Amino acid sequence: MKLWEKGYSVNQKIEKFTIGKDRILDMYLAKHDVLGNMAQTKMLAKVGIISKEEETDLLKGLEELLEQIKAGTFEIEDHFEDVHSKIEVYLTQKYGEAGKKIHTARSRNDQVLTAIQLFFKEYIVELAAQTKALMDVLMQKADQHKAVLLPGYTHFQAAMPSSFGLWFSAYAEHLLLDLQFLQGAFHIADQNPLGSAAGFGSSFPIDREFTTKEMGFSNVLVSSVSAQMLRGKTEKSLAFAMAQIAGTISKMASDLVMYNSQEMGFVKLPKELTTGSSIMPHKKNPDVFELTRAHCNLIQGVPSTLVIATNNLPSGYHRDFQVLKEILFEPMTSLLDILSINVFAIENMQINSGYMDNPKYDAIFTVENINELIKSGVPFRDAYKKVGESWENGTYKPQKDFRTTHLGSIHNPGIETLTKKIEDFVGSSVLFAG
């Protein structure tokens, strides 16, 4: 069944191609389409387009559908084009004429848009919570291991002393920056397009402010043309925010793959969190971080794919928008899974210490040698030259007491300050308002 049926059959090849994966992907939207239909029903009753009795019946049927979705028994059978036709037919079969009236003053264009906006709002709040969970673990680890020195690398060369306090807190702070992008995406999703119909409004006396409040949107898109132009913009806004989070996690995963190696050995995954080799019995592979990196890299490509799919489209609705669901919905689920597994892995990851006693790391203390000379009155440039020459001629002796005398003052990762920064954001952000 199709919402646009007019008494003729579509060629089966055309139908299969145009429906694509809608029946599968629309399951993501089922709950939110029902919620949009509830707001539409109440609004139609409020302005007198349907009766109170029809409103009661339709809301009862929509509640039944919500229960089916919650129980996992809801399905979109093959003879339906999409979730929207399934819901309307369900209501029509139960309540007759009332079911036929629910689409008054509405197009499938603004119906789909509304469901997507509601779905993204809910998803963004969940994504923010999962991101915050990873930030919390990182900050806990930073505090627990703030005094454990870690070689800092530039150009893949051991460069200067760092610490696990600095390393863990750095990724927490960047996830906090990423949440700023997510907050922007939430603002775009928090706009009500219902009532824009096919993109040119309706001559019925609908109440868009009512549906805005009913569905929990903060704003209504005033121009019906503007509302239709959300399609693509909302998806890209969310995808760019997801890419920021994925980029941070991908970089962290790359660090951990290296840090877990025998050559570095800064961290160690418990054996039950690793996989093995079919031929080399000694191998314990950090696949969880390697797969994290790969999946995150794919997610970082999603914004570009969305741009390519929608580039140069004029205003108004185009069937091209259908493929946006295929591009974005599964990566959305993937990113939640990535965050969850990384919380688990990092919680259980062991932090090693003592490896900087190895003479191969002596050179990373050269800056501290320079600083000691400066404190005694030697100009920086002369101190730099003197320490550099000692390294080249083999007379260099590292300033290793740095570990005990300077760690707190120079490499304090500012954990308390950053914790306050995170708390302030969480307390003021709409992402955590609920």
C-alpha beads as a LAMMPS data file, in Angstrom:
LAMMPS data file: protein, C-alpha beads

434 atoms
433 bonds

1 atom types
1 bond types

-500.0 500.0 xlo xhi
-500.0 500.0 ylo yhi
-500.0 500.0 zlo zhi

Masses

1 110.0

Atoms # bond

1 1 1 0.000 0.000 0.000
2 1 1 1.176 3.509 -0.856
3 1 1 -0.002 6.847 0.489
4 1 1 -0.080 8.172 -3.076
5 1 1 -2.057 5.312 -4.732
6 1 1 -4.321 6.488 -7.555
7 1 1 -5.674 3.278 -9.019
8 1 1 -2.780 1.925 -11.078
9 1 1 0.092 -0.468 -10.401
10 1 1 3.755 0.440 -10.531
11 1 1 6.113 -1.797 -12.475
12 1 1 7.674 -4.263 -9.997
13 1 1 11.238 -3.404 -10.998
14 1 1 10.579 0.290 -10.486
15 1 1 8.858 -0.379 -7.166
16 1 1 11.711 -2.513 -5.837
17 1 1 14.291 0.072 -6.859
18 1 1 12.438 3.095 -5.479
19 1 1 11.548 1.502 -2.140
20 1 1 15.147 0.387 -1.632
21 1 1 15.899 -0.263 2.052
22 1 1 13.077 1.887 3.384
23 1 1 11.236 -0.939 5.151
24 1 1 14.396 -1.809 7.092
25 1 1 15.627 1.709 7.782
26 1 1 12.174 3.064 8.652
27 1 1 12.201 0.876 11.752
28 1 1 14.562 3.493 13.200
29 1 1 11.821 6.075 12.652
30 1 1 8.733 4.084 13.680
31 1 1 8.484 5.418 17.249
32 1 1 9.071 8.983 16.153
33 1 1 6.588 8.799 13.293
34 1 1 3.961 7.640 15.799
35 1 1 4.813 10.590 18.056
36 1 1 4.485 12.949 15.092
37 1 1 1.106 11.404 14.250
38 1 1 -0.046 11.939 17.828
39 1 1 0.792 15.643 17.640
40 1 1 -0.888 15.863 14.223
41 1 1 -4.036 14.185 15.595
42 1 1 -4.299 16.525 18.588
43 1 1 -3.740 19.562 16.390
44 1 1 -6.412 18.490 13.865
45 1 1 -8.885 18.071 16.718
46 1 1 -7.898 21.427 18.229
47 1 1 -8.648 23.324 15.001
48 1 1 -11.843 21.349 14.318
49 1 1 -10.769 19.267 11.322
50 1 1 -11.525 16.008 13.169
51 1 1 -13.942 15.373 16.031
52 1 1 -13.024 14.653 19.639
53 1 1 -14.285 11.087 19.178
54 1 1 -12.001 10.633 16.165
55 1 1 -9.123 12.104 18.141
56 1 1 -9.710 9.620 20.972
57 1 1 -9.808 6.668 18.573
58 1 1 -6.701 7.693 16.673
59 1 1 -4.686 8.318 19.828
60 1 1 -5.749 4.910 21.153
61 1 1 -4.520 3.251 17.952
62 1 1 -1.260 5.173 18.033
63 1 1 -0.678 4.131 21.654
64 1 1 -1.159 0.529 20.551
65 1 1 1.497 1.001 17.886
66 1 1 3.877 2.512 20.445
67 1 1 3.425 -0.566 22.620
68 1 1 4.161 -2.826 19.643
69 1 1 7.330 -0.875 18.875
70 1 1 8.415 -1.040 22.509
71 1 1 7.730 -4.784 22.636
72 1 1 9.575 -5.422 19.355
73 1 1 6.504 -6.868 17.614
74 1 1 5.969 -3.989 15.202
75 1 1 6.889 -4.760 11.593
76 1 1 6.544 -3.215 8.161
77 1 1 5.264 -5.970 5.890
78 1 1 6.307 -6.259 2.252
79 1 1 3.046 -4.873 0.882
80 1 1 3.710 -1.524 2.571
81 1 1 5.949 1.045 0.944
82 1 1 7.221 2.476 4.228
83 1 1 6.459 3.005 7.917
84 1 1 4.171 5.939 7.154
85 1 1 1.824 3.893 4.981
86 1 1 1.853 1.048 7.546
87 1 1 0.720 3.372 10.338
88 1 1 -2.010 5.054 8.298
89 1 1 -3.428 1.750 7.085
90 1 1 -3.399 0.385 10.651
91 1 1 -5.447 3.364 11.831
92 1 1 -7.799 3.222 8.837
93 1 1 -8.501 -0.488 9.307
94 1 1 -9.336 0.075 12.967
95 1 1 -11.188 3.391 12.794
96 1 1 -12.297 3.839 9.213
97 1 1 -12.818 7.433 8.133
98 1 1 -10.812 8.822 11.075
99 1 1 -7.705 7.020 9.815
100 1 1 -8.204 8.531 6.368
101 1 1 -8.314 12.053 7.828
102 1 1 -5.012 12.032 9.736
103 1 1 -2.986 13.130 6.720
104 1 1 -5.038 16.332 6.259
105 1 1 -2.859 19.456 5.860
106 1 1 0.256 17.309 5.779
107 1 1 2.567 15.790 3.155
108 1 1 4.789 12.770 3.454
109 1 1 7.602 15.306 3.063
110 1 1 7.001 17.071 6.377
111 1 1 5.906 13.794 7.974
112 1 1 9.297 12.198 7.233
113 1 1 11.141 15.361 8.227
114 1 1 9.344 15.476 11.574
115 1 1 10.169 11.853 12.361
116 1 1 13.816 12.409 11.443
117 1 1 14.063 15.558 13.569
118 1 1 12.586 13.744 16.586
119 1 1 14.796 10.695 16.011
120 1 1 17.950 12.796 15.777
121 1 1 17.095 14.764 18.916
122 1 1 16.713 11.563 20.905
123 1 1 19.850 10.058 19.383
124 1 1 21.964 13.144 20.051
125 1 1 21.039 13.094 23.737
126 1 1 22.010 9.414 23.910
127 1 1 25.260 10.051 22.025
128 1 1 26.121 12.901 24.388
129 1 1 25.536 10.623 27.396
130 1 1 27.763 7.897 25.935
131 1 1 30.468 10.440 25.123
132 1 1 30.273 11.761 28.672
133 1 1 30.663 8.179 29.976
134 1 1 33.936 7.834 28.063
135 1 1 35.084 11.251 29.309
136 1 1 34.381 10.140 32.886
137 1 1 36.507 7.009 32.502
138 1 1 39.332 9.008 30.946
139 1 1 39.258 11.538 33.773
140 1 1 39.246 8.766 36.398
141 1 1 42.273 7.179 34.755
142 1 1 43.975 10.583 34.495
143 1 1 43.582 11.132 38.207
144 1 1 44.661 7.607 39.149
145 1 1 47.806 7.707 36.993
146 1 1 48.725 11.405 36.920
147 1 1 52.164 10.711 38.413
148 1 1 53.091 7.943 35.950
149 1 1 55.541 9.340 33.395
150 1 1 54.921 8.679 29.722
151 1 1 57.330 9.491 26.877
152 1 1 55.925 12.279 24.727
153 1 1 56.500 11.795 20.993
154 1 1 56.861 14.194 18.077
155 1 1 57.754 13.014 14.547
156 1 1 57.585 9.461 16.028
157 1 1 60.662 10.372 18.057
158 1 1 60.782 10.298 21.862
159 1 1 60.714 14.029 22.630
160 1 1 59.898 15.117 26.200
161 1 1 58.492 13.645 29.403
162 1 1 54.724 13.549 29.590
163 1 1 52.376 11.709 31.927
164 1 1 49.300 9.532 31.791
165 1 1 47.502 12.312 33.602
166 1 1 48.165 14.565 30.632
167 1 1 47.391 11.888 28.060
168 1 1 44.056 10.698 29.456
169 1 1 42.826 14.201 30.270
170 1 1 43.770 15.444 26.788
171 1 1 41.296 13.070 25.154
172 1 1 38.613 13.911 27.699
173 1 1 39.079 17.601 26.925
174 1 1 38.829 17.018 23.193
175 1 1 35.630 15.029 23.608
176 1 1 34.324 18.053 25.487
177 1 1 35.142 20.176 22.431
178 1 1 33.375 17.610 20.252
179 1 1 30.231 17.982 22.350
180 1 1 30.095 21.604 21.211
181 1 1 29.555 20.353 17.657
182 1 1 26.936 17.909 18.918
183 1 1 25.148 20.737 20.706
184 1 1 25.010 22.622 17.415
185 1 1 23.545 19.585 15.671
186 1 1 20.909 19.335 18.406
187 1 1 19.895 22.942 17.767
188 1 1 19.354 22.159 14.059
189 1 1 17.320 19.050 14.933
190 1 1 15.268 21.015 17.472
191 1 1 13.220 22.748 14.750
192 1 1 9.643 21.691 13.960
193 1 1 8.925 21.233 10.227
194 1 1 5.402 19.790 10.662
195 1 1 2.830 21.855 8.806
196 1 1 5.126 22.818 5.971
197 1 1 3.430 20.024 4.000
198 1 1 5.054 19.520 0.599
199 1 1 7.140 22.617 1.170
200 1 1 4.506 25.234 0.431
201 1 1 2.317 25.187 3.538
202 1 1 -1.414 24.498 3.840
203 1 1 -4.581 26.582 3.439
204 1 1 -6.129 24.845 6.449
205 1 1 -6.063 26.749 9.778
206 1 1 -3.389 24.534 11.325
207 1 1 -1.609 25.418 14.564
208 1 1 2.128 24.909 14.171
209 1 1 2.961 26.428 17.543
210 1 1 0.747 23.780 19.156
211 1 1 2.544 20.863 17.472
212 1 1 5.894 22.459 18.294
213 1 1 5.120 22.398 22.012
214 1 1 3.395 19.023 21.806
215 1 1 6.481 17.321 20.342
216 1 1 8.980 19.148 22.546
217 1 1 10.611 21.248 19.846
218 1 1 12.077 24.580 20.903
219 1 1 11.403 26.307 17.604
220 1 1 9.197 26.167 14.533
221 1 1 10.628 26.683 11.062
222 1 1 8.639 29.743 9.990
223 1 1 9.006 29.405 6.231
224 1 1 7.591 26.194 4.773
225 1 1 10.300 26.304 2.096
226 1 1 12.920 26.657 4.839
227 1 1 11.442 23.636 6.633
228 1 1 11.855 21.464 3.548
229 1 1 15.451 22.626 3.206
230 1 1 16.199 20.949 6.535
231 1 1 16.489 17.666 4.672
232 1 1 20.209 17.197 4.165
233 1 1 21.180 20.041 6.517
234 1 1 20.057 18.133 9.621
235 1 1 21.812 14.975 8.469
236 1 1 25.033 16.803 7.646
237 1 1 24.998 18.683 10.948
238 1 1 24.747 15.440 12.901
239 1 1 27.293 13.679 10.684
240 1 1 29.891 16.443 11.168
241 1 1 29.432 16.221 14.946
242 1 1 29.755 12.432 14.819
243 1 1 32.902 12.787 12.719
244 1 1 34.465 15.046 15.357
245 1 1 33.843 12.474 18.092
246 1 1 35.014 9.642 15.845
247 1 1 38.190 11.555 14.967
248 1 1 39.107 11.969 18.624
249 1 1 38.457 8.318 19.397
250 1 1 40.352 7.143 16.298
251 1 1 43.458 9.082 17.346
252 1 1 43.181 7.681 20.879
253 1 1 42.841 4.144 19.512
254 1 1 45.965 4.593 17.389
255 1 1 47.915 5.698 20.454
256 1 1 46.717 2.679 22.395
257 1 1 47.600 0.231 19.624
258 1 1 51.185 1.556 19.755
259 1 1 51.286 1.833 23.545
260 1 1 50.183 -1.802 23.837
261 1 1 53.059 -3.048 21.642
262 1 1 56.047 -4.951 23.046
263 1 1 58.376 -2.134 21.988
264 1 1 56.541 0.467 24.034
265 1 1 54.591 -1.497 26.604
266 1 1 53.061 1.561 28.275
267 1 1 49.664 -0.137 28.600
268 1 1 48.457 -3.721 28.573
269 1 1 45.085 -5.165 27.761
270 1 1 44.037 -8.156 29.886
271 1 1 44.262 -11.307 27.800
272 1 1 40.482 -11.783 27.842
273 1 1 40.158 -8.467 25.991
274 1 1 42.509 -9.524 23.196
275 1 1 42.391 -11.919 20.271
276 1 1 45.032 -14.399 19.120
277 1 1 46.842 -15.582 16.028
278 1 1 46.099 -18.845 14.222
279 1 1 49.829 -19.495 13.718
280 1 1 51.748 -17.438 16.306
281 1 1 50.843 -18.677 19.787
282 1 1 52.399 -15.756 21.646
283 1 1 50.177 -13.104 20.024
284 1 1 47.616 -11.121 22.022
285 1 1 46.187 -8.587 19.615
286 1 1 44.508 -5.260 20.557
287 1 1 41.803 -5.778 17.934
288 1 1 39.299 -3.744 19.920
289 1 1 41.337 -0.592 19.291
290 1 1 42.207 -1.478 15.691
291 1 1 38.543 -2.011 14.817
292 1 1 37.672 1.155 16.710
293 1 1 40.103 3.033 14.486
294 1 1 38.692 1.538 11.281
295 1 1 35.051 2.146 12.172
296 1 1 35.821 5.695 13.329
297 1 1 37.636 6.421 10.079
298 1 1 34.576 5.277 8.129
299 1 1 32.352 7.510 10.242
300 1 1 34.638 10.447 9.463
301 1 1 33.855 9.872 5.790
302 1 1 30.082 10.109 6.262
303 1 1 29.824 13.931 6.030
304 1 1 31.596 13.905 2.663
305 1 1 29.251 11.199 1.373
306 1 1 26.225 13.217 2.482
307 1 1 27.607 16.324 0.783
308 1 1 28.156 14.404 -2.443
309 1 1 24.632 12.944 -2.313
310 1 1 22.962 16.330 -1.840
311 1 1 25.325 18.713 -3.624
312 1 1 23.730 21.121 -6.128
313 1 1 20.146 20.057 -5.355
314 1 1 17.749 22.996 -5.687
315 1 1 15.166 23.818 -2.996
316 1 1 12.166 21.547 -2.541
317 1 1 11.916 17.806 -2.016
318 1 1 13.839 15.322 -4.178
319 1 1 13.840 11.531 -3.941
320 1 1 17.643 11.751 -3.654
321 1 1 17.069 12.397 0.069
322 1 1 15.956 8.801 0.557
323 1 1 19.546 7.539 0.346
324 1 1 20.590 9.750 3.265
325 1 1 19.086 7.188 5.619
326 1 1 21.300 4.485 4.128
327 1 1 24.377 6.669 4.521
328 1 1 23.785 7.807 8.107
329 1 1 21.589 5.498 10.176
330 1 1 23.933 2.526 10.543
331 1 1 26.990 4.688 11.377
332 1 1 24.869 6.272 14.117
333 1 1 24.438 2.880 15.746
334 1 1 28.090 2.039 15.124
335 1 1 29.321 5.127 16.996
336 1 1 27.274 4.241 20.084
337 1 1 28.764 0.728 20.014
338 1 1 32.282 2.161 19.668
339 1 1 31.845 4.416 22.689
340 1 1 30.444 1.595 24.794
341 1 1 33.222 -0.891 24.012
342 1 1 35.933 1.714 24.575
343 1 1 34.549 2.583 27.999
344 1 1 34.754 -1.110 28.846
345 1 1 38.243 -1.632 27.390
346 1 1 39.805 1.455 28.972
347 1 1 38.255 0.696 32.349
348 1 1 40.015 -2.683 32.295
349 1 1 43.284 -1.585 30.655
350 1 1 46.410 -1.836 32.801
351 1 1 48.864 1.071 33.046
352 1 1 52.549 0.171 33.286
353 1 1 55.360 2.235 34.799
354 1 1 59.151 2.126 35.094
355 1 1 59.849 1.871 31.378
356 1 1 61.499 5.302 31.319
357 1 1 64.424 3.853 33.276
358 1 1 65.503 2.394 29.940
359 1 1 68.552 4.352 28.623
360 1 1 66.823 4.762 25.249
361 1 1 64.642 7.411 26.886
362 1 1 67.542 9.397 28.384
363 1 1 67.389 11.980 25.612
364 1 1 63.871 13.109 26.508
365 1 1 65.253 14.866 29.591
366 1 1 67.468 17.250 27.537
367 1 1 65.049 20.164 27.935
368 1 1 65.178 19.732 31.703
369 1 1 68.996 19.858 31.540
370 1 1 68.694 23.113 29.610
371 1 1 66.231 24.491 32.155
372 1 1 68.600 23.697 35.023
373 1 1 71.393 25.614 33.280
374 1 1 69.053 28.567 32.706
375 1 1 68.210 28.630 36.419
376 1 1 71.931 28.960 37.149
377 1 1 72.161 32.039 34.899
378 1 1 73.155 30.545 31.516
379 1 1 71.284 32.139 28.540
380 1 1 68.886 29.786 26.774
381 1 1 70.775 29.690 23.484
382 1 1 74.080 28.861 25.217
383 1 1 72.395 26.232 27.384
384 1 1 70.781 24.688 24.323
385 1 1 74.125 24.486 22.524
386 1 1 75.938 23.052 25.535
387 1 1 73.393 20.270 26.135
388 1 1 73.219 19.515 22.406
389 1 1 76.983 19.130 22.191
390 1 1 77.024 16.855 25.249
391 1 1 74.439 14.622 23.574
392 1 1 76.415 14.477 20.329
393 1 1 79.799 13.735 21.979
394 1 1 78.419 11.128 24.417
395 1 1 78.964 13.063 27.667
396 1 1 75.277 13.849 28.254
397 1 1 73.768 12.845 31.615
398 1 1 69.951 13.123 31.877
399 1 1 68.232 15.280 34.470
400 1 1 66.301 12.279 35.774
401 1 1 65.454 13.679 39.187
402 1 1 62.831 15.638 37.220
403 1 1 60.452 12.781 38.066
404 1 1 60.327 13.615 41.715
405 1 1 61.203 17.328 41.791
406 1 1 59.235 18.789 38.881
407 1 1 56.403 16.441 37.945
408 1 1 53.777 18.177 40.046
409 1 1 54.581 21.730 39.011
410 1 1 55.408 21.258 35.334
411 1 1 53.247 18.336 34.282
412 1 1 50.223 18.809 36.482
413 1 1 47.435 17.863 34.064
414 1 1 45.005 20.315 35.679
415 1 1 42.546 17.558 36.473
416 1 1 40.524 19.608 38.943
417 1 1 40.251 22.519 36.502
418 1 1 39.189 20.264 33.648
419 1 1 36.705 18.407 35.855
420 1 1 35.087 21.749 36.706
421 1 1 35.051 22.681 33.014
422 1 1 33.210 19.444 32.172
423 1 1 30.755 19.890 35.041
424 1 1 29.977 23.459 33.940
425 1 1 29.255 22.322 30.390
426 1 1 27.053 19.453 31.506
427 1 1 25.170 21.748 33.874
428 1 1 24.421 24.337 31.208
429 1 1 24.028 22.244 28.033
430 1 1 20.682 21.302 26.539
431 1 1 22.262 17.912 25.777
432 1 1 22.048 16.978 29.451
433 1 1 18.939 18.945 30.415
434 1 1 16.827 15.814 30.835

Bonds

1 1 1 2
2 1 2 3
3 1 3 4
4 1 4 5
5 1 5 6
6 1 6 7
7 1 7 8
8 1 8 9
9 1 9 10
10 1 10 11
11 1 11 12
12 1 12 13
13 1 13 14
14 1 14 15
15 1 15 16
16 1 16 17
17 1 17 18
18 1 18 19
19 1 19 20
20 1 20 21
21 1 21 22
22 1 22 23
23 1 23 24
24 1 24 25
25 1 25 26
26 1 26 27
27 1 27 28
28 1 28 29
29 1 29 30
30 1 30 31
31 1 31 32
32 1 32 33
33 1 33 34
34 1 34 35
35 1 35 36
36 1 36 37
37 1 37 38
38 1 38 39
39 1 39 40
40 1 40 41
41 1 41 42
42 1 42 43
43 1 43 44
44 1 44 45
45 1 45 46
46 1 46 47
47 1 47 48
48 1 48 49
49 1 49 50
50 1 50 51
51 1 51 52
52 1 52 53
53 1 53 54
54 1 54 55
55 1 55 56
56 1 56 57
57 1 57 58
58 1 58 59
59 1 59 60
60 1 60 61
61 1 61 62
62 1 62 63
63 1 63 64
64 1 64 65
65 1 65 66
66 1 66 67
67 1 67 68
68 1 68 69
69 1 69 70
70 1 70 71
71 1 71 72
72 1 72 73
73 1 73 74
74 1 74 75
75 1 75 76
76 1 76 77
77 1 77 78
78 1 78 79
79 1 79 80
80 1 80 81
81 1 81 82
82 1 82 83
83 1 83 84
84 1 84 85
85 1 85 86
86 1 86 87
87 1 87 88
88 1 88 89
89 1 89 90
90 1 90 91
91 1 91 92
92 1 92 93
93 1 93 94
94 1 94 95
95 1 95 96
96 1 96 97
97 1 97 98
98 1 98 99
99 1 99 100
100 1 100 101
101 1 101 102
102 1 102 103
103 1 103 104
104 1 104 105
105 1 105 106
106 1 106 107
107 1 107 108
108 1 108 109
109 1 109 110
110 1 110 111
111 1 111 112
112 1 112 113
113 1 113 114
114 1 114 115
115 1 115 116
116 1 116 117
117 1 117 118
118 1 118 119
119 1 119 120
120 1 120 121
121 1 121 122
122 1 122 123
123 1 123 124
124 1 124 125
125 1 125 126
126 1 126 127
127 1 127 128
128 1 128 129
129 1 129 130
130 1 130 131
131 1 131 132
132 1 132 133
133 1 133 134
134 1 134 135
135 1 135 136
136 1 136 137
137 1 137 138
138 1 138 139
139 1 139 140
140 1 140 141
141 1 141 142
142 1 142 143
143 1 143 144
144 1 144 145
145 1 145 146
146 1 146 147
147 1 147 148
148 1 148 149
149 1 149 150
150 1 150 151
151 1 151 152
152 1 152 153
153 1 153 154
154 1 154 155
155 1 155 156
156 1 156 157
157 1 157 158
158 1 158 159
159 1 159 160
160 1 160 161
161 1 161 162
162 1 162 163
163 1 163 164
164 1 164 165
165 1 165 166
166 1 166 167
167 1 167 168
168 1 168 169
169 1 169 170
170 1 170 171
171 1 171 172
172 1 172 173
173 1 173 174
174 1 174 175
175 1 175 176
176 1 176 177
177 1 177 178
178 1 178 179
179 1 179 180
180 1 180 181
181 1 181 182
182 1 182 183
183 1 183 184
184 1 184 185
185 1 185 186
186 1 186 187
187 1 187 188
188 1 188 189
189 1 189 190
190 1 190 191
191 1 191 192
192 1 192 193
193 1 193 194
194 1 194 195
195 1 195 196
196 1 196 197
197 1 197 198
198 1 198 199
199 1 199 200
200 1 200 201
201 1 201 202
202 1 202 203
203 1 203 204
204 1 204 205
205 1 205 206
206 1 206 207
207 1 207 208
208 1 208 209
209 1 209 210
210 1 210 211
211 1 211 212
212 1 212 213
213 1 213 214
214 1 214 215
215 1 215 216
216 1 216 217
217 1 217 218
218 1 218 219
219 1 219 220
220 1 220 221
221 1 221 222
222 1 222 223
223 1 223 224
224 1 224 225
225 1 225 226
226 1 226 227
227 1 227 228
228 1 228 229
229 1 229 230
230 1 230 231
231 1 231 232
232 1 232 233
233 1 233 234
234 1 234 235
235 1 235 236
236 1 236 237
237 1 237 238
238 1 238 239
239 1 239 240
240 1 240 241
241 1 241 242
242 1 242 243
243 1 243 244
244 1 244 245
245 1 245 246
246 1 246 247
247 1 247 248
248 1 248 249
249 1 249 250
250 1 250 251
251 1 251 252
252 1 252 253
253 1 253 254
254 1 254 255
255 1 255 256
256 1 256 257
257 1 257 258
258 1 258 259
259 1 259 260
260 1 260 261
261 1 261 262
262 1 262 263
263 1 263 264
264 1 264 265
265 1 265 266
266 1 266 267
267 1 267 268
268 1 268 269
269 1 269 270
270 1 270 271
271 1 271 272
272 1 272 273
273 1 273 274
274 1 274 275
275 1 275 276
276 1 276 277
277 1 277 278
278 1 278 279
279 1 279 280
280 1 280 281
281 1 281 282
282 1 282 283
283 1 283 284
284 1 284 285
285 1 285 286
286 1 286 287
287 1 287 288
288 1 288 289
289 1 289 290
290 1 290 291
291 1 291 292
292 1 292 293
293 1 293 294
294 1 294 295
295 1 295 296
296 1 296 297
297 1 297 298
298 1 298 299
299 1 299 300
300 1 300 301
301 1 301 302
302 1 302 303
303 1 303 304
304 1 304 305
305 1 305 306
306 1 306 307
307 1 307 308
308 1 308 309
309 1 309 310
310 1 310 311
311 1 311 312
312 1 312 313
313 1 313 314
314 1 314 315
315 1 315 316
316 1 316 317
317 1 317 318
318 1 318 319
319 1 319 320
320 1 320 321
321 1 321 322
322 1 322 323
323 1 323 324
324 1 324 325
325 1 325 326
326 1 326 327
327 1 327 328
328 1 328 329
329 1 329 330
330 1 330 331
331 1 331 332
332 1 332 333
333 1 333 334
334 1 334 335
335 1 335 336
336 1 336 337
337 1 337 338
338 1 338 339
339 1 339 340
340 1 340 341
341 1 341 342
342 1 342 343
343 1 343 344
344 1 344 345
345 1 345 346
346 1 346 347
347 1 347 348
348 1 348 349
349 1 349 350
350 1 350 351
351 1 351 352
352 1 352 353
353 1 353 354
354 1 354 355
355 1 355 356
356 1 356 357
357 1 357 358
358 1 358 359
359 1 359 360
360 1 360 361
361 1 361 362
362 1 362 363
363 1 363 364
364 1 364 365
365 1 365 366
366 1 366 367
367 1 367 368
368 1 368 369
369 1 369 370
370 1 370 371
371 1 371 372
372 1 372 373
373 1 373 374
374 1 374 375
375 1 375 376
376 1 376 377
377 1 377 378
378 1 378 379
379 1 379 380
380 1 380 381
381 1 381 382
382 1 382 383
383 1 383 384
384 1 384 385
385 1 385 386
386 1 386 387
387 1 387 388
388 1 388 389
389 1 389 390
390 1 390 391
391 1 391 392
392 1 392 393
393 1 393 394
394 1 394 395
395 1 395 396
396 1 396 397
397 1 397 398
398 1 398 399
399 1 399 400
400 1 400 401
401 1 401 402
402 1 402 403
403 1 403 404
404 1 404 405
405 1 405 406
406 1 406 407
407 1 407 408
408 1 408 409
409 1 409 410
410 1 410 411
411 1 411 412
412 1 412 413
413 1 413 414
414 1 414 415
415 1 415 416
416 1 416 417
417 1 417 418
418 1 418 419
419 1 419 420
420 1 420 421
421 1 421 422
422 1 422 423
423 1 423 424
424 1 424 425
425 1 425 426
426 1 426 427
427 1 427 428
428 1 428 429
429 1 429 430
430 1 430 431
431 1 431 432
432 1 432 433
433 1 433 434
